[in-house]
């Protein structure tokens, strides 16, 4: 007589944290650029919503569906094990409908955005498809599936927050950056806000540099250092949460490869196909080589040492990316950037590229790996 294996029903903090982060990204992308708010006549809001858009494309509809599919999927994962799968699909779909209605309603007050019934329908449809997909994946991912067992075997602990940070790092490469992996360039944004507020030219980076200008060799060296420090600091988070049973080399290599592939794909879509590898400059190539060498050496360090090294390297890259001016070659490339249909998505992508290092540092400062203790025989 055989007994059925007991299914361990345990909530996923990673899924819930990811859901909150994705909700924030949807709101940011839906309301960007947050300017020109107008208080229109509310009586016409429902007439605007009921109107079918005169001009729309399959691309627009597909983007709306794909954009809301992760919402439905993550909502189903976040509801596990509180709800049965069929109820979680219903609740996730209702969440997508409610969120889409709020986003479209608020867009009515933004002159740069268009409130559309088609957007509402495609968003809700995307949430439904994502919820169905999430329900189908629950047994494999959240119950006693192989992936859950590998997660228990490879990680020091639950590591939900760190996994969320690592998952966002490749996505942060979508927005064009002056240097490869050069995330967290916040001084130009602060300078722009201060210029608009005081109505004078302000460059905080130039103030901190005290008039120092870089030549071509110094640009190349700076790019190599930024790429090496930022890339190594991010991948060290992956090494930090893995234990000795995990294939650290292959997982860290996969993370780095995914980030580079997303960077190439984004460059081809946002600019032109011939710009797919425009970011792979001599400085970036040297930085990648240095990063691989450092990662090989640091992979043998204790976990807490890897955490401290990640903090140090991310701080170095943050300081340099905000102090060193953008490479003139990058500025010329940016002139060919026609944002078009990606305008609103780029707002969320830019926010992610600026904020990722600060979120990563916050998690690293706030976390230490618990040390397992064993009781001594009496």
C-alpha angles and dihedrals in degrees: 000000000000126000125217115250114257112248112224108223107200128158119244114232087185092060092048094048090047091050092054091048092049092049088055092049092051091052091047093049093045096051101034128155089032094207138113097034112187130193101221128180106287090207090074095048095090092046089054093048093051093053116100110227113257093213122039138138136211087245091060093049093046092050091053092050094047091045094058098040093083088051093058092042095050092044091057090048091047092052092053124139095008094071136036113249097256091051092046089054090053094047093045091051091049089051090053091048093049094045092047091050091052093046093049092045094052091046087064088075094050115082092202092058132064124220106222136180089209091057090051093051095045092046091052090046091052091052090051093050091047091049092052091049090048092052090052092050097047096089092050099042108028105027126054094308127141093259092055091049091049090050091054092047099045104039129074090221140339091302093184095149094047092048089053091051092048092048091054095049096076090044090052088064091069095082112076112258130192090233132026109270087000096146125161100048095160104147094076090054092048089048091052093050091049091048091054092046099046096027093227133108110270128176111175092184092056090049091054093045092054092218096310112151126197127226125215095272092050091050090052093048092046092051091050092051094046093048093046096046097041095044095044092045092054096046091046087066087061092050091045095060096043122089130213093275093062124090091243097176095052096043094048090045089051091052092051092045093050091051091051093046092051089048091053094045093048092049091052093049099041096043122010132306090254088060093059092109100023088116091061093091124160089263092051091048091052091047092052091051092050090047093054091050093049092047091052091053096041092048089078094052122102116268095252090050089052090052092052092046090051090053092049095047094046090050091051092050091047092052094048097044090054097043101043116073120238116275110261089230089059092050090053090050091051090059089070092054109115104184097191112145091006094062097104094038090052090061091062091041091053092048090052093048092051099043103039098086092049092050091047092051091048091054093045093050091045098050141068128170111254113241115233114229128196125207116247116234112260 
